Amino acid sequence: MKIYHNNRCAKSRDSFKLLQSKGVDFETIEYLKTPPNKAEITNLLVKLNMPAKDLIRKGEAVYKENYKGKELSEEEWIDAMVQHPKLIERPIVVKGDKAVIGRPIDKVEELLAN
């Protein structure tokens, strides 16, 4: 298992603690320190079963300044996340070929149960 984690985010810390409390063996990827590349983001989107625009954090200043109100292609949204990893919604928990955004934390619970 993997968690794409930002320790400054309460929801991300909650998912991290949940995985620890369940005794799950997982890899922590601090995605702001080691941002995912285009292929990794594309792979995450497949596992999440969602379009790139749904993985974007629309409250971030970089979104408001550069992307708000724009219609971008799938590839352009992915490129935006590569260029500005802060745009990536968090936390993302990956188990095999499935992934969830840990908001609410119940989604992580469901992923662990399956």
Jmol script that loads the backbone (N, CA, C; Angstrom):
load data "model"
ATOM      1  N   MET A   1       0.834  -1.184   0.000  1.00  0.00           N
ATOM      2  CA  MET A   1       0.000   0.000   0.000  1.00  0.00           C
ATOM      3  C   MET A   1       0.873   1.239   0.000  1.00  0.00           C
ATOM      4  N   LYS A   2       0.264   2.329  -0.471  1.00  0.00           N
ATOM      5  CA  LYS A   2       0.940   3.624  -0.502  1.00  0.00           C
ATOM      6  C   LYS A   2      -0.034   4.695  -0.044  1.00  0.00           C
ATOM      7  N   ILE A   3       0.538   5.735   0.536  1.00  0.00           N
ATOM      8  CA  ILE A   3      -0.243   6.933   0.824  1.00  0.00           C
ATOM      9  C   ILE A   3       0.527   8.131   0.280  1.00  0.00           C
ATOM     10  N   TYR A   4      -0.167   8.908  -0.546  1.00  0.00           N
ATOM     11  CA  TYR A   4       0.367  10.184  -1.007  1.00  0.00           C
ATOM     12  C   TYR A   4      -0.064  11.183   0.046  1.00  0.00           C
ATOM     13  N   HIS A   5       0.917  11.689   0.783  1.00  0.00           N
ATOM     14  CA  HIS A   5       0.686  12.313   2.076  1.00  0.00           C
ATOM     15  C   HIS A   5       1.258  13.720   2.138  1.00  0.00           C
ATOM     16  N   ASN A   6       0.529  14.602   2.834  1.00  0.00           N
ATOM     17  CA  ASN A   6       1.021  15.931   3.186  1.00  0.00           C
ATOM     18  C   ASN A   6       0.802  16.067   4.687  1.00  0.00           C
ATOM     19  N   ASN A   7       1.865  16.062   5.442  1.00  0.00           N
ATOM     20  CA  ASN A   7       1.777  16.071   6.903  1.00  0.00           C
ATOM     21  C   ASN A   7       1.128  17.346   7.451  1.00  0.00           C
ATOM     22  N   ARG A   8       1.057  18.394   6.638  1.00  0.00           N
ATOM     23  CA  ARG A   8       0.442  19.641   7.101  1.00  0.00           C
ATOM     24  C   ARG A   8      -1.085  19.598   6.986  1.00  0.00           C
ATOM     25  N   CYS A   9      -1.611  18.531   6.404  1.00  0.00           N
ATOM     26  CA  CYS A   9      -3.050  18.400   6.183  1.00  0.00           C
ATOM     27  C   CYS A   9      -3.655  17.449   7.220  1.00  0.00           C
ATOM     28  N   ALA A  10      -4.660  17.916   7.937  1.00  0.00           N
ATOM     29  CA  ALA A  10      -5.289  17.103   8.984  1.00  0.00           C
ATOM     30  C   ALA A  10      -5.903  15.821   8.404  1.00  0.00           C
ATOM     31  N   LYS A  11      -6.567  15.914   7.266  1.00  0.00           N
ATOM     32  CA  LYS A  11      -7.192  14.723   6.657  1.00  0.00           C
ATOM     33  C   LYS A  11      -6.133  13.711   6.253  1.00  0.00           C
ATOM     34  N   SER A  12      -5.016  14.203   5.767  1.00  0.00           N
ATOM     35  CA  SER A  12      -3.924  13.323   5.382  1.00  0.00           C
ATOM     36  C   SER A  12      -3.324  12.646   6.627  1.00  0.00           C
ATOM     37  N   ARG A  13      -3.149  13.415   7.686  1.00  0.00           N
ATOM     38  CA  ARG A  13      -2.639  12.831   8.943  1.00  0.00           C
ATOM     39  C   ARG A  13      -3.607  11.786   9.482  1.00  0.00           C
ATOM     40  N   ASP A  14      -4.919  12.044   9.366  1.00  0.00           N
ATOM     41  CA  ASP A  14      -5.913  11.071   9.839  1.00  0.00           C
ATOM     42  C   ASP A  14      -5.787   9.751   9.092  1.00  0.00           C
ATOM     43  N   SER A  15      -5.650   9.812   7.779  1.00  0.00           N
ATOM     44  CA  SER A  15      -5.518   8.580   6.986  1.00  0.00           C
ATOM     45  C   SER A  15      -4.217   7.862   7.328  1.00  0.00           C
ATOM     46  N   PHE A  16      -3.148   8.622   7.505  1.00  0.00           N
ATOM     47  CA  PHE A  16      -1.855   8.065   7.876  1.00  0.00           C
ATOM     48  C   PHE A  16      -1.972   7.309   9.208  1.00  0.00           C
ATOM     49  N   LYS A  17      -2.599   7.949  10.191  1.00  0.00           N
ATOM     50  CA  LYS A  17      -2.768   7.323  11.513  1.00  0.00           C
ATOM     51  C   LYS A  17      -3.658   6.087  11.435  1.00  0.00           C
ATOM     52  N   LEU A  18      -4.679   6.129  10.592  1.00  0.00           N
ATOM     53  CA  LEU A  18      -5.553   4.968  10.415  1.00  0.00           C
ATOM     54  C   LEU A  18      -4.757   3.785   9.890  1.00  0.00           C
ATOM     55  N   LEU A  19      -3.951   4.012   8.875  1.00  0.00           N
ATOM     56  CA  LEU A  19      -3.137   2.920   8.326  1.00  0.00           C
ATOM     57  C   LEU A  19      -2.192   2.362   9.392  1.00  0.00           C
ATOM     58  N   GLN A  20      -1.587   3.248  10.167  1.00  0.00           N
ATOM     59  CA  GLN A  20      -0.702   2.801  11.251  1.00  0.00           C
ATOM     60  C   GLN A  20      -1.474   1.978  12.280  1.00  0.00           C
ATOM     61  N   SER A  21      -2.648   2.460  12.667  1.00  0.00           N
ATOM     62  CA  SER A  21      -3.422   1.780  13.715  1.00  0.00           C
ATOM     63  C   SER A  21      -3.895   0.399  13.271  1.00  0.00           C
ATOM     64  N   LYS A  22      -4.065   0.212  11.968  1.00  0.00           N
ATOM     65  CA  LYS A  22      -4.503  -1.082  11.438  1.00  0.00           C
ATOM     66  C   LYS A  22      -3.325  -2.029  11.226  1.00  0.00           C
ATOM     67  N   GLY A  23      -2.110  -1.553  11.491  1.00  0.00           N
ATOM     68  CA  GLY A  23      -0.933  -2.392  11.325  1.00  0.00           C
ATOM     69  C   GLY A  23      -0.610  -2.685   9.863  1.00  0.00           C
ATOM     70  N   VAL A  24      -1.067  -1.798   8.982  1.00  0.00           N
ATOM     71  CA  VAL A  24      -0.848  -1.976   7.548  1.00  0.00           C
ATOM     72  C   VAL A  24       0.586  -1.602   7.197  1.00  0.00           C
ATOM     73  N   ASP A  25       1.198  -2.416   6.343  1.00  0.00           N
ATOM     74  CA  ASP A  25       2.519  -2.098   5.820  1.00  0.00           C
ATOM     75  C   ASP A  25       2.315  -1.186   4.615  1.00  0.00           C
ATOM     76  N   PHE A  26       2.802   0.060   4.706  1.00  0.00           N
ATOM     77  CA  PHE A  26       2.575   0.996   3.605  1.00  0.00           C
ATOM     78  C   PHE A  26       3.776   1.900   3.399  1.00  0.00           C
ATOM     79  N   GLU A  27       3.857   2.400   2.181  1.00  0.00           N
ATOM     80  CA  GLU A  27       4.899   3.343   1.788  1.00  0.00           C
ATOM     81  C   GLU A  27       4.309   4.743   1.839  1.00  0.00           C
ATOM     82  N   THR A  28       5.050   5.675   2.414  1.00  0.00           N
ATOM     83  CA  THR A  28       4.602   7.063   2.484  1.00  0.00           C
ATOM     84  C   THR A  28       5.310   7.868   1.412  1.00  0.00           C
ATOM     85  N   ILE A  29       4.528   8.528   0.588  1.00  0.00           N
ATOM     86  CA  ILE A  29       5.079   9.399  -0.439  1.00  0.00           C
ATOM     87  C   ILE A  29       4.669  10.824  -0.093  1.00  0.00           C
ATOM     88  N   GLU A  30       5.639  11.612   0.333  1.00  0.00           N
ATOM     89  CA  GLU A  30       5.376  13.020   0.618  1.00  0.00           C
ATOM     90  C   GLU A  30       5.436  13.749  -0.715  1.00  0.00           C
ATOM     91  N   TYR A  31       4.274  13.828  -1.358  1.00  0.00           N
ATOM     92  CA  TYR A  31       4.216  14.228  -2.762  1.00  0.00           C
ATOM     93  C   TYR A  31       4.625  15.673  -3.028  1.00  0.00           C
ATOM     94  N   LEU A  32       4.685  16.508  -1.997  1.00  0.00           N
ATOM     95  CA  LEU A  32       5.173  17.864  -2.216  1.00  0.00           C
ATOM     96  C   LEU A  32       6.702  17.887  -2.249  1.00  0.00           C
ATOM     97  N   LYS A  33       7.331  16.932  -1.566  1.00  0.00           N
ATOM     98  CA  LYS A  33       8.800  16.824  -1.568  1.00  0.00           C
ATOM     99  C   LYS A  33       9.287  16.020  -2.768  1.00  0.00           C
ATOM    100  N   THR A  34       8.554  14.967  -3.120  1.00  0.00           N
ATOM    101  CA  THR A  34       8.897  14.132  -4.273  1.00  0.00           C
ATOM    102  C   THR A  34       7.652  14.004  -5.143  1.00  0.00           C
ATOM    103  N   PRO A  35       7.405  15.026  -5.962  1.00  0.00           N
ATOM    104  CA  PRO A  35       6.180  15.056  -6.758  1.00  0.00           C
ATOM    105  C   PRO A  35       6.098  13.904  -7.759  1.00  0.00           C
ATOM    106  N   PRO A  36       4.886  13.397  -7.964  1.00  0.00           N
ATOM    107  CA  PRO A  36       4.705  12.349  -8.967  1.00  0.00           C
ATOM    108  C   PRO A  36       4.880  12.921 -10.374  1.00  0.00           C
ATOM    109  N   ASN A  37       5.386  12.086 -11.268  1.00  0.00           N
ATOM    110  CA  ASN A  37       5.527  12.521 -12.653  1.00  0.00           C
ATOM    111  C   ASN A  37       4.221  12.260 -13.408  1.00  0.00           C
ATOM    112  N   LYS A  38       4.230  12.584 -14.678  1.00  0.00           N
ATOM    113  CA  LYS A  38       3.029  12.469 -15.498  1.00  0.00           C
ATOM    114  C   LYS A  38       2.496  11.037 -15.533  1.00  0.00           C
ATOM    115  N   ALA A  39       3.394  10.071 -15.680  1.00  0.00           N
ATOM    116  CA  ALA A  39       2.977   8.664 -15.732  1.00  0.00           C
ATOM    117  C   ALA A  39       2.370   8.223 -14.403  1.00  0.00           C
ATOM    118  N   GLU A  40       2.962   8.662 -13.296  1.00  0.00           N
ATOM    119  CA  GLU A  40       2.435   8.299 -11.973  1.00  0.00           C
ATOM    120  C   GLU A  40       1.043   8.892 -11.750  1.00  0.00           C
ATOM    121  N   ILE A  41       0.857  10.141 -12.135  1.00  0.00           N
ATOM    122  CA  ILE A  41      -0.458  10.774 -11.968  1.00  0.00           C
ATOM    123  C   ILE A  41      -1.483  10.073 -12.848  1.00  0.00           C
ATOM    124  N   THR A  42      -1.103   9.768 -14.070  1.00  0.00           N
ATOM    125  CA  THR A  42      -2.002   9.059 -14.984  1.00  0.00           C
ATOM    126  C   THR A  42      -2.403   7.720 -14.390  1.00  0.00           C
ATOM    127  N   ASN A  43      -1.450   7.001 -13.834  1.00  0.00           N
ATOM    128  CA  ASN A  43      -1.706   5.705 -13.203  1.00  0.00           C
ATOM    129  C   ASN A  43      -2.622   5.858 -11.987  1.00  0.00           C
ATOM    130  N   LEU A  44      -2.400   6.889 -11.194  1.00  0.00           N
ATOM    131  CA  LEU A  44      -3.271   7.147 -10.037  1.00  0.00           C
ATOM    132  C   LEU A  44      -4.705   7.420 -10.483  1.00  0.00           C
ATOM    133  N   LEU A  45      -4.862   8.177 -11.548  1.00  0.00           N
ATOM    134  CA  LEU A  45      -6.205   8.490 -12.044  1.00  0.00           C
ATOM    135  C   LEU A  45      -6.948   7.237 -12.484  1.00  0.00           C
ATOM    136  N   VAL A  46      -6.224   6.305 -13.087  1.00  0.00           N
ATOM    137  CA  VAL A  46      -6.840   5.021 -13.480  1.00  0.00           C
ATOM    138  C   VAL A  46      -7.291   4.279 -12.229  1.00  0.00           C
ATOM    139  N   LYS A  47      -6.424   4.230 -11.215  1.00  0.00           N
ATOM    140  CA  LYS A  47      -6.760   3.525  -9.972  1.00  0.00           C
ATOM    141  C   LYS A  47      -7.896   4.219  -9.217  1.00  0.00           C
ATOM    142  N   LEU A  48      -7.953   5.537  -9.317  1.00  0.00           N
ATOM    143  CA  LEU A  48      -9.020   6.303  -8.678  1.00  0.00           C
ATOM    144  C   LEU A  48     -10.318   6.258  -9.486  1.00  0.00           C
ATOM    145  N   ASN A  49     -10.186   5.904 -10.754  1.00  0.00           N
ATOM    146  CA  ASN A  49     -11.324   5.868 -11.678  1.00  0.00           C
ATOM    147  C   ASN A  49     -12.003   7.234 -11.751  1.00  0.00           C
ATOM    148  N   MET A  50     -11.174   8.259 -12.021  1.00  0.00           N
ATOM    149  CA  MET A  50     -11.710   9.621 -12.109  1.00  0.00           C
ATOM    150  C   MET A  50     -10.928  10.437 -13.137  1.00  0.00           C
ATOM    151  N   PRO A  51     -11.573  11.468 -13.670  1.00  0.00           N
ATOM    152  CA  PRO A  51     -10.857  12.371 -14.566  1.00  0.00           C
ATOM    153  C   PRO A  51      -9.923  13.284 -13.778  1.00  0.00           C
ATOM    154  N   ALA A  52      -8.902  13.764 -14.455  1.00  0.00           N
ATOM    155  CA  ALA A  52      -7.885  14.594 -13.806  1.00  0.00           C
ATOM    156  C   ALA A  52      -8.472  15.828 -13.122  1.00  0.00           C
ATOM    157  N   LYS A  53      -9.458  16.465 -13.748  1.00  0.00           N
ATOM    158  CA  LYS A  53      -9.993  17.700 -13.153  1.00  0.00           C
ATOM    159  C   LYS A  53     -10.628  17.451 -11.790  1.00  0.00           C
ATOM    160  N   ASP A  54     -11.052  16.209 -11.511  1.00  0.00           N
ATOM    161  CA  ASP A  54     -11.645  15.893 -10.210  1.00  0.00           C
ATOM    162  C   ASP A  54     -10.598  15.677  -9.115  1.00  0.00           C
ATOM    163  N   LEU A  55      -9.335  15.593  -9.502  1.00  0.00           N
ATOM    164  CA  LEU A  55      -8.247  15.422  -8.531  1.00  0.00           C
ATOM    165  C   LEU A  55      -7.627  16.774  -8.156  1.00  0.00           C
ATOM    166  N   ILE A  56      -8.143  17.833  -8.732  1.00  0.00           N
ATOM    167  CA  ILE A  56      -7.594  19.176  -8.517  1.00  0.00           C
ATOM    168  C   ILE A  56      -8.178  19.812  -7.257  1.00  0.00           C
ATOM    169  N   ARG A  57      -7.297  20.389  -6.449  1.00  0.00           N
ATOM    170  CA  ARG A  57      -7.711  21.164  -5.270  1.00  0.00           C
ATOM    171  C   ARG A  57      -8.045  22.576  -5.732  1.00  0.00           C
ATOM    172  N   LYS A  58      -9.321  22.878  -5.773  1.00  0.00           N
ATOM    173  CA  LYS A  58      -9.773  24.141  -6.342  1.00  0.00           C
ATOM    174  C   LYS A  58      -9.668  25.318  -5.366  1.00  0.00           C
ATOM    175  N   GLY A  59      -9.329  25.041  -4.131  1.00  0.00           N
ATOM    176  CA  GLY A  59      -9.160  26.118  -3.158  1.00  0.00           C
ATOM    177  C   GLY A  59      -7.749  26.689  -3.111  1.00  0.00           C
ATOM    178  N   GLU A  60      -6.827  26.041  -3.807  1.00  0.00           N
ATOM    179  CA  GLU A  60      -5.432  26.496  -3.787  1.00  0.00           C
ATOM    180  C   GLU A  60      -5.261  27.790  -4.583  1.00  0.00           C
ATOM    181  N   ALA A  61      -4.389  28.654  -4.094  1.00  0.00           N
ATOM    182  CA  ALA A  61      -4.126  29.928  -4.774  1.00  0.00           C
ATOM    183  C   ALA A  61      -3.651  29.709  -6.203  1.00  0.00           C
ATOM    184  N   VAL A  62      -2.794  28.726  -6.414  1.00  0.00           N
ATOM    185  CA  VAL A  62      -2.272  28.474  -7.760  1.00  0.00           C
ATOM    186  C   VAL A  62      -3.403  28.091  -8.720  1.00  0.00           C
ATOM    187  N   TYR A  63      -4.434  27.419  -8.224  1.00  0.00           N
ATOM    188  CA  TYR A  63      -5.592  27.104  -9.060  1.00  0.00           C
ATOM    189  C   TYR A  63      -6.341  28.386  -9.411  1.00  0.00           C
ATOM    190  N   LYS A  64      -6.630  29.179  -8.387  1.00  0.00           N
ATOM    191  CA  LYS A  64      -7.407  30.402  -8.583  1.00  0.00           C
ATOM    192  C   LYS A  64      -6.692  31.381  -9.528  1.00  0.00           C
ATOM    193  N   GLU A  65      -5.378  31.440  -9.395  1.00  0.00           N
ATOM    194  CA  GLU A  65      -4.595  32.385 -10.193  1.00  0.00           C
ATOM    195  C   GLU A  65      -4.388  31.921 -11.633  1.00  0.00           C
ATOM    196  N   ASN A  66      -4.294  30.608 -11.848  1.00  0.00           N
ATOM    197  CA  ASN A  66      -3.899  30.107 -13.162  1.00  0.00           C
ATOM    198  C   ASN A  66      -4.939  29.282 -13.915  1.00  0.00           C
ATOM    199  N   TYR A  67      -5.885  28.683 -13.190  1.00  0.00           N
ATOM    200  CA  TYR A  67      -6.746  27.690 -13.844  1.00  0.00           C
ATOM    201  C   TYR A  67      -8.246  27.905 -13.669  1.00  0.00           C
ATOM    202  N   LYS A  68      -8.642  28.682 -12.695  1.00  0.00           N
ATOM    203  CA  LYS A  68     -10.067  28.864 -12.412  1.00  0.00           C
ATOM    204  C   LYS A  68     -10.812  29.350 -13.656  1.00  0.00           C
ATOM    205  N   GLY A  69     -11.914  28.663 -13.947  1.00  0.00           N
ATOM    206  CA  GLY A  69     -12.745  29.045 -15.076  1.00  0.00           C
ATOM    207  C   GLY A  69     -12.258  28.556 -16.422  1.00  0.00           C
ATOM    208  N   LYS A  70     -11.132  27.863 -16.450  1.00  0.00           N
ATOM    209  CA  LYS A  70     -10.582  27.374 -17.709  1.00  0.00           C
ATOM    210  C   LYS A  70     -11.019  25.937 -17.977  1.00  0.00           C
ATOM    211  N   GLU A  71     -11.230  25.635 -19.217  1.00  0.00           N
ATOM    212  CA  GLU A  71     -11.530  24.269 -19.648  1.00  0.00           C
ATOM    213  C   GLU A  71     -10.241  23.672 -20.200  1.00  0.00           C
ATOM    214  N   LEU A  72      -9.652  22.755 -19.479  1.00  0.00           N
ATOM    215  CA  LEU A  72      -8.415  22.129 -19.905  1.00  0.00           C
ATOM    216  C   LEU A  72      -8.686  20.682 -20.300  1.00  0.00           C
ATOM    217  N   SER A  73      -7.828  20.148 -21.143  1.00  0.00           N
ATOM    218  CA  SER A  73      -7.931  18.741 -21.521  1.00  0.00           C
ATOM    219  C   SER A  73      -7.398  17.892 -20.366  1.00  0.00           C
ATOM    220  N   GLU A  74      -7.650  16.609 -20.447  1.00  0.00           N
ATOM    221  CA  GLU A  74      -7.135  15.665 -19.443  1.00  0.00           C
ATOM    222  C   GLU A  74      -5.622  15.827 -19.301  1.00  0.00           C
ATOM    223  N   GLU A  75      -4.941  15.862 -20.433  1.00  0.00           N
ATOM    224  CA  GLU A  75      -3.481  15.973 -20.422  1.00  0.00           C
ATOM    225  C   GLU A  75      -3.025  17.306 -19.823  1.00  0.00           C
ATOM    226  N   GLU A  76      -3.744  18.373 -20.113  1.00  0.00           N
ATOM    227  CA  GLU A  76      -3.373  19.677 -19.563  1.00  0.00           C
ATOM    228  C   GLU A  76      -3.556  19.722 -18.051  1.00  0.00           C
ATOM    229  N   TRP A  77      -4.619  19.078 -17.530  1.00  0.00           N
ATOM    230  CA  TRP A  77      -4.803  19.024 -16.073  1.00  0.00           C
ATOM    231  C   TRP A  77      -3.678  18.211 -15.439  1.00  0.00           C
ATOM    232  N   ILE A  78      -3.309  17.106 -16.075  1.00  0.00           N
ATOM    233  CA  ILE A  78      -2.208  16.281 -15.546  1.00  0.00           C
ATOM    234  C   ILE A  78      -0.920  17.098 -15.541  1.00  0.00           C
ATOM    235  N   ASP A  79      -0.648  17.801 -16.633  1.00  0.00           N
ATOM    236  CA  ASP A  79       0.549  18.654 -16.692  1.00  0.00           C
ATOM    237  C   ASP A  79       0.524  19.714 -15.588  1.00  0.00           C
ATOM    238  N   ALA A  80      -0.655  20.258 -15.297  1.00  0.00           N
ATOM    239  CA  ALA A  80      -0.781  21.255 -14.227  1.00  0.00           C
ATOM    240  C   ALA A  80      -0.395  20.646 -12.882  1.00  0.00           C
ATOM    241  N   MET A  81      -0.822  19.401 -12.642  1.00  0.00           N
ATOM    242  CA  MET A  81      -0.476  18.740 -11.368  1.00  0.00           C
ATOM    243  C   MET A  81       1.005  18.409 -11.290  1.00  0.00           C
ATOM    244  N   VAL A  82       1.609  18.067 -12.424  1.00  0.00           N
ATOM    245  CA  VAL A  82       3.051  17.817 -12.451  1.00  0.00           C
ATOM    246  C   VAL A  82       3.793  19.110 -12.120  1.00  0.00           C
ATOM    247  N   GLN A  83       3.356  20.195 -12.726  1.00  0.00           N
ATOM    248  CA  GLN A  83       4.002  21.487 -12.516  1.00  0.00           C
ATOM    249  C   GLN A  83       3.725  22.060 -11.123  1.00  0.00           C
ATOM    250  N   HIS A  84       2.516  21.813 -10.605  1.00  0.00           N
ATOM    251  CA  HIS A  84       2.107  22.365  -9.304  1.00  0.00           C
ATOM    252  C   HIS A  84       1.511  21.233  -8.449  1.00  0.00           C
ATOM    253  N   PRO A  85       2.356  20.421  -7.810  1.00  0.00           N
ATOM    254  CA  PRO A  85       1.826  19.287  -7.038  1.00  0.00           C
ATOM    255  C   PRO A  85       0.867  19.685  -5.919  1.00  0.00           C
ATOM    256  N   LYS A  86       0.903  20.956  -5.504  1.00  0.00           N
ATOM    257  CA  LYS A  86      -0.044  21.431  -4.482  1.00  0.00           C
ATOM    258  C   LYS A  86      -1.482  21.291  -4.948  1.00  0.00           C
ATOM    259  N   LEU A  87      -1.687  21.211  -6.261  1.00  0.00           N
ATOM    260  CA  LEU A  87      -3.025  21.077  -6.820  1.00  0.00           C
ATOM    261  C   LEU A  87      -3.625  19.691  -6.591  1.00  0.00           C
ATOM    262  N   ILE A  88      -2.797  18.712  -6.258  1.00  0.00           N
ATOM    263  CA  ILE A  88      -3.275  17.333  -6.118  1.00  0.00           C
ATOM    264  C   ILE A  88      -4.039  17.172  -4.809  1.00  0.00           C
ATOM    265  N   GLU A  89      -5.260  16.678  -4.924  1.00  0.00           N
ATOM    266  CA  GLU A  89      -6.085  16.398  -3.741  1.00  0.00           C
ATOM    267  C   GLU A  89      -5.374  15.370  -2.874  1.00  0.00           C
ATOM    268  N   ARG A  90      -5.606  15.442  -1.584  1.00  0.00           N
ATOM    269  CA  ARG A  90      -4.924  14.544  -0.651  1.00  0.00           C
ATOM    270  C   ARG A  90      -5.857  14.118   0.455  1.00  0.00           C
ATOM    271  N   PRO A  91      -5.514  13.067   1.124  1.00  0.00           N
ATOM    272  CA  PRO A  91      -4.489  12.080   0.792  1.00  0.00           C
ATOM    273  C   PRO A  91      -5.033  11.089  -0.242  1.00  0.00           C
ATOM    274  N   ILE A  92      -4.127  10.474  -0.960  1.00  0.00           N
ATOM    275  CA  ILE A  92      -4.498   9.388  -1.866  1.00  0.00           C
ATOM    276  C   ILE A  92      -3.902   8.117  -1.280  1.00  0.00           C
ATOM    277  N   VAL A  93      -4.765   7.131  -1.068  1.00  0.00           N
ATOM    278  CA  VAL A  93      -4.317   5.838  -0.538  1.00  0.00           C
ATOM    279  C   VAL A  93      -4.502   4.807  -1.645  1.00  0.00           C
ATOM    280  N   VAL A  94      -3.438   4.058  -1.913  1.00  0.00           N
ATOM    281  CA  VAL A  94      -3.425   3.084  -3.001  1.00  0.00           C
ATOM    282  C   VAL A  94      -3.261   1.684  -2.418  1.00  0.00           C
ATOM    283  N   LYS A  95      -4.125   0.788  -2.887  1.00  0.00           N
ATOM    284  CA  LYS A  95      -4.031  -0.624  -2.514  1.00  0.00           C
ATOM    285  C   LYS A  95      -4.198  -1.427  -3.806  1.00  0.00           C
ATOM    286  N   GLY A  96      -3.090  -2.009  -4.280  1.00  0.00           N
ATOM    287  CA  GLY A  96      -3.145  -2.784  -5.511  1.00  0.00           C
ATOM    288  C   GLY A  96      -3.552  -1.922  -6.685  1.00  0.00           C
ATOM    289  N   ASP A  97      -4.627  -2.326  -7.377  1.00  0.00           N
ATOM    290  CA  ASP A  97      -5.074  -1.577  -8.550  1.00  0.00           C
ATOM    291  C   ASP A  97      -6.218  -0.624  -8.232  1.00  0.00           C
ATOM    292  N   LYS A  98      -6.419  -0.338  -6.947  1.00  0.00           N
ATOM    293  CA  LYS A  98      -7.475   0.589  -6.513  1.00  0.00           C
ATOM    294  C   LYS A  98      -6.848   1.702  -5.678  1.00  0.00           C
ATOM    295  N   ALA A  99      -7.500   2.853  -5.715  1.00  0.00           N
ATOM    296  CA  ALA A  99      -7.063   3.989  -4.895  1.00  0.00           C
ATOM    297  C   ALA A  99      -8.277   4.816  -4.511  1.00  0.00           C
ATOM    298  N   VAL A 100      -8.145   5.544  -3.411  1.00  0.00           N
ATOM    299  CA  VAL A 100      -9.194   6.450  -2.957  1.00  0.00           C
ATOM    300  C   VAL A 100      -8.557   7.736  -2.454  1.00  0.00           C
ATOM    301  N   ILE A 101      -9.344   8.794  -2.526  1.00  0.00           N
ATOM    302  CA  ILE A 101      -8.978  10.032  -1.837  1.00  0.00           C
ATOM    303  C   ILE A 101      -9.571   9.884  -0.444  1.00  0.00           C
ATOM    304  N   GLY A 102      -8.766  10.081   0.577  1.00  0.00           N
ATOM    305  CA  GLY A 102      -9.188   9.829   1.954  1.00  0.00           C
ATOM    306  C   GLY A 102     -10.072  10.904   2.542  1.00  0.00           C
ATOM    307  N   ARG A 103     -11.046  11.357   1.817  1.00  0.00           N
ATOM    308  CA  ARG A 103     -12.028  12.356   2.262  1.00  0.00           C
ATOM    309  C   ARG A 103     -13.401  11.847   1.887  1.00  0.00           C
ATOM    310  N   PRO A 104     -14.221  11.438   2.779  1.00  0.00           N
ATOM    311  CA  PRO A 104     -13.970  11.247   4.205  1.00  0.00           C
ATOM    312  C   PRO A 104     -13.124   9.988   4.446  1.00  0.00           C
ATOM    313  N   ILE A 105     -12.664   9.842   5.668  1.00  0.00           N
ATOM    314  CA  ILE A 105     -11.781   8.735   6.014  1.00  0.00           C
ATOM    315  C   ILE A 105     -12.457   7.374   5.823  1.00  0.00           C
ATOM    316  N   ASP A 106     -13.787   7.371   5.783  1.00  0.00           N
ATOM    317  CA  ASP A 106     -14.535   6.123   5.539  1.00  0.00           C
ATOM    318  C   ASP A 106     -14.096   5.465   4.229  1.00  0.00           C
ATOM    319  N   LYS A 107     -13.697   6.277   3.266  1.00  0.00           N
ATOM    320  CA  LYS A 107     -13.252   5.727   1.981  1.00  0.00           C
ATOM    321  C   LYS A 107     -11.993   4.886   2.156  1.00  0.00           C
ATOM    322  N   VAL A 108     -11.114   5.302   3.053  1.00  0.00           N
ATOM    323  CA  VAL A 108      -9.907   4.528   3.337  1.00  0.00           C
ATOM    324  C   VAL A 108     -10.291   3.237   4.043  1.00  0.00           C
ATOM    325  N   GLU A 109     -11.221   3.317   4.980  1.00  0.00           N
ATOM    326  CA  GLU A 109     -11.722   2.124   5.676  1.00  0.00           C
ATOM    327  C   GLU A 109     -12.260   1.106   4.676  1.00  0.00           C
ATOM    328  N   GLU A 110     -13.060   1.581   3.712  1.00  0.00           N
ATOM    329  CA  GLU A 110     -13.636   0.693   2.696  1.00  0.00           C
ATOM    330  C   GLU A 110     -12.555   0.051   1.849  1.00  0.00           C
ATOM    331  N   LEU A 111     -11.543   0.829   1.477  1.00  0.00           N
ATOM    332  CA  LEU A 111     -10.434   0.304   0.684  1.00  0.00           C
ATOM    333  C   LEU A 111      -9.699  -0.798   1.450  1.00  0.00           C
ATOM    334  N   LEU A 112      -9.484  -0.583   2.729  1.00  0.00           N
ATOM    335  CA  LEU A 112      -8.797  -1.583   3.554  1.00  0.00           C
ATOM    336  C   LEU A 112      -9.618  -2.863   3.686  1.00  0.00           C
ATOM    337  N   ALA A 113     -10.935  -2.720   3.719  1.00  0.00           N
ATOM    338  CA  ALA A 113     -11.811  -3.872   3.897  1.00  0.00           C
ATOM    339  C   ALA A 113     -11.898  -4.752   2.648  1.00  0.00           C
ATOM    340  N   ASN A 114     -11.600  -4.184   1.502  1.00  0.00           N
ATOM    341  CA  ASN A 114     -11.705  -4.937   0.234  1.00  0.00           C
ATOM    342  C   ASN A 114     -10.390  -5.515  -0.200  1.00  0.00           C
TER     343      ASN A 114
END
end "model"
wireframe off; spacefill off
backbone 0.3
color backbone group
